[in-house]
Amino acid sequence: MRPILELARDLAQSRTTSRALVEAALARIEDKSGEGGRAFIAVYRDRALAEANASDRLRQHGLVPSPLAGLPVSIKDLLDVKGETTRAGSVVLADAPPATADAPVVARLRAAGAILVGRTNMTEFAYSGIGYNPHYGTPKNPWDRQTGRIPGGSSSGAAISVTDGMAAAAIGSDTGGSIRIPAALCGLAGFKPTARRVPLEGAFPLSFSLDSLGPLAPTLSCCAVVDAVLAGEAPSVPDALPIEGLRFAVPTRLVLDNLDDTVASAFERSLKTLEKAGALLSRIAFAELDEYPLINAKGGFGAPEAFAHHRRLIETKGDRFDPMVVSRIKRGAEMSAADYVDLIKARADFIRRSARVTESFDAVLMPTCPIVAPSLAEIATPQGFMAKNVLLLRNTSIGNFLDRSALTLPIHEPGTAPVGLMLMGETMGDRRLIQVGLAVEAALKG
């Protein structure tokens, strides 16, 4: 799929129809030689085609509610759709009662005219950055499918639905990087909003302290349109800021540790390009980041909050969970109430001190992931899985812990392994971060 605004222009100028776009998306999903069977858990074929026909008729009468109108969009399997059971990538919820209403973000997509083509696969209960799922299969990364590489997670199917032209945009969730990791590993743009901007009702929770919902799409302008719809704002793309004079912080602690050669090269090349375009880069210690792993050493918010939600399911159906997921959730039982209170206080203090470090910058730059997509063979053992998972989540999870907005942009050269550049903004500075990101995106494209 081409970028959303290009598709919207084609629809407006009658160069295509919603029916044609949705048929093409469904054909790719249903192609037996492709990844659709692993990328999607449910496909809304008949409904999507009927809605596409209706969208085309409405357009003939001048009724076009947003740039998303008539475009195929996928939603992650943790979002409620009225009348359907939300499985969240698991099999243990197969007999759960169906949702009584659409999640607010689903309702907003429908109101914007988006055509929902299906529910995408994900890490079970969104609890890893790998994207592996033993129940429904693991869609392969579009780069080097012959080797077989992970898509990144937990929004694995979301990323593949976009890279493979099954959707113009995808809705994912991000608790520690679950939008930005698969976007970066698959060569897409991804946007994680400040959590409170987009309603979380009707989204199966992982960590109520850290969860957020946002888009994966071909470009940042695409993400801007979808983000606005999800947040209940006017669906538009803000003007890019001039790149000249924008101030960027580049931390030298933690986030640059253990970069593989491909990521390190792409990151440094991007920094040089931005400086040449007139951006002002400052390499700073940001020493507070050294404390981040220590603050979260007992499992952070994810483990205890997930355990609180899942503990009764684990008691009755624990043997049906993905072993790599349930073992991490059970860590939450080890955290005392006092530990949890300490974590809340430590987070508030960490947020305050970090804000003082970055308040004079337009964004903080870092590699989205320290490594390119590992092969499925590399994560086949528990040791390999955990090592890659920790590394993939390391940089992205900082933005969730700081309760900030963040985005990732592809910075790899064509034909090479996808690499992402992450921009972290300030809390509730989402739309300005998009303006900064659009400037960076344009500068990197030359």
Secondary structure by P-SEA (a helix, b strand, c coil): cccaaaaaaaaaaccccaaaaaaaaaaaaaccccccccccccccaaaaaaaaaaaaaaaaacccccccccbbbbbccccccccccccccccccccccccccccaaaaaaaaacccccbbbbcccccccccccccccccccccccccccccccccaaaaaaaaaaccccbbbbcccccaaaaaaaaabbbbbbcccccccccccccccccbbbbbcccccaaaaaaaaaaaaccccccccccccccbbbbbbcccccccccaaaaaaaaaaaaaaaaabbbbbbcccccccccccccccccaaaaaaaaaccccccccccccaaaaaaaaaccccccaaaaaaaaaaaaaaaaaaaaacccccbbbccccccccccccccccaaaaaaaaaaaaccccccccccccccccccccccccbbbbbbbbcccaaaaaaaaaaaaaaaaac
